[in-house]
Amino acid sequence: MLHKTFDFILKFFGYVPKYRERILTQEILLLEQDIDKLEKESEQLRDENASLWDMLDEIKKSDISEHQNTMKLLMEELQETLTDEMMKDFKPIGEA
């Protein structure tokens, strides 16, 4: 009881018992180690994220170039079909 009262009075003035200081120092060291691990993991995740975005950009570019040729052929075919259909509706104006 007296020990707790003495600790309380010393704590009030900012003093910390030696055993408590050791425990807090160990906690600080463990937390610093956790911070280092988390920073490394965060860096790895950033690298992975960047590489995935690069991969998505490459896939998008390849899809665009692949479909661009298909769309070009489709538009040419549609233009020919429309031209043929429009020519069917015209009547000759005079003799050629």
Buried (B, 14 or more C-beta within 10 A) or exposed (E): EEEEEEBEEEEEEEEEEEEEEEEEEEEEEEEEEEEEEEEEEEEEEEEEEEEEEEEEEEEEEEEEEEEEEEEEEEEEEEEEEEEEEEEEEEEEEEEE
